[in-house]
């Protein structure tokens, strides 16, 4: 079911950035005609992704674009739901009305799943923003006085053992859940 494109690996990854890219890819395959054109047009070359100053800022941008694409897809589904409602009202045949109502129910279920995806992604994005804010607000334990040559050891003091690993694992699990919901 998974596709290979441009010699990129499609296996499991423990990188949040790679998982965001996988979610974008799934979304494009899911309903390409409904995806936001900015997301479809955005393709980062390997040189762009390696030269970015902070992968977390890129993740934030990608998550925002993905969130916008999902919201646009939900908006279009809503328009389709309105059109189905009009067709039901104008339908003469009872059989046609039943078929249209079944289609409405199927579309409503899709919209509910899309809403859940948006909610999960929004929660994930807020979690990333919170982690960034926490990282910025931590005291630099004298890095300014010591200079840049000693900034590495100060970082080890900031995080408690296992804390960062747990946060990253939580983010990874959220991203995997989002991928699974997009595959359905």
N, C-alpha and C positions, 0 to 999 in steps of 0.2 A: 504493500500500500504506500510505503514511503518512496519518494522519488530522489534520485541523485541528480544534482545539477551543478555544473561547473566544477566537478571533482571535489565537492565539499562532502564531508562526512555527515551521515544522517543518523548516526548512532547516538546513544545517550551521552550527555555531557554534564559535567558538574559546574560549568561556567554559567553564571546568570546571563552574561552578555550573549553567549551562544544560545541559551534557551530563549531569550527575547527574540533573537533572529529566527529561531525555529517557530515561535509563535507567529511572527510576522509572515513567515512562509506558509504556515498552515492557514492563516487568515486569507492570504491571497488565493490559495487553492480552494478554500471553503466557498467563497462567493466573489470571484474576481470582479464581476460587474458591479458589485456593491461597495468594493473597497475604496477608500479615500485615494484619490489620484496622487496626492503627495507621497503616501506610503508606497504605492505601487512604483512610483518613479524613483524612490530613494533606494539606491543600491550602493552600499559602502564597499569600496575596493579595499584589498588587503592593506595597501599603503595608508589609506585613510584611517582604518581601525587601529593600526599600529602607531600612527603618529598622533593620535588624540591625546591631549594632556591628561584626561581623566576618564576612565571607562565608566565611572558612575554617572558622570554628566551625560555621556552618550546614552547610557541606559535610561536616564530620566527623559531625554528627548524621544528616544524610541518608544518608551512606554506611553508618553503623551500622544505620539502619533498613532500608536496602536489603539489607545483609548478613543481618540477622535474617530478612527476608522470603525471601531465597533459601534460607537454612538451613531455614526452616519448610517451604518447598516441597520441599526434598530429603527432609525427614523424612516428609512425606506420601507422597512417591513410594516411600519405603522401606516404609511401611505397605501401600501398594498392592502392592508386590513380595511382601511376606509373604502377602497375601491370594491373589495369583496362585499362589504356591507351594502353599498349602493346596488351592486348586482343582485344581491338577495332581495332587496326591497323592490327592484324593478322586474324581478323574475316572475314569469307567468306560470311555469310548470312547477309542481310540488317536488318532483324528482330533481329538477335542476336546483331548487332551493336547498334540498337536503345535501346535494353534492357540494354546493357553495358553502354551506354551514360546516360541513366536514373539513373543507379546505380552510375555513376560518379557524377552526379548532386546531388544526395542524400548525397553522401560521402562529396562532397564539402561543402554543407550546414552544415553538422556535423563538418567539419574542421573549418568553420567560427565561429560556436558557441563555439568550443573548444578554438579558438584564443581569443574570447571575454572573456571566463572564465579565461584564462591565463592572459589577460590584467587586468581584475578586481582584480585577486589575487595578481598580481605584484604591482598594485597600493595600495592595502591594506597592503601588506608587507612593501612597502616604507613608508606608513603612520605610521605604527607601529615603524619602525626604526627611523623616524623623531621624533615621540613622545618620544622614549627612549633617543635620542640624546638631546632633549630639557630638559628632566628630569635630565640628567647627567650634563648638562651645567649650570643649575640653581645654584646660590650661596646657600650654605648650611646655611646661616645666623648664623654663629658662632657655628655650631654643634660641631666642633672639640674642641672648647674651653670649651663648657659646658659639654661635655661628652654624653654618650649614654642614660642616664636617662632622658634627656630633648629633645630627637630627635623627639618625637611625636608632641609636640606643634609647632615646627618649620615647619612641613609639612603642617599644616593648613594654614600657612601664604603664602606658595608657590602658591597654586592654587586660582584663583579668583572664587567667587561663581558661580557654574553652568558650569564653563569651562571644568572641568574634565568629568562631566556628559554628556556634549554635545559631547566631543571627543569619549567617550565610546559608546554613542548612535549611532554616525556616524559609528564606527567600527562594531557595532552590525548590523546595516542596511546593510553595505557592505557584511558582512558574510551571512546574510539572502538572499541577492540577489544572491550570489554565490551558495548557497544551492539550490535556486529555479532554477538557470540555469543548475545545475547538474541533477536535477530531470527531466528535459525535454529531 
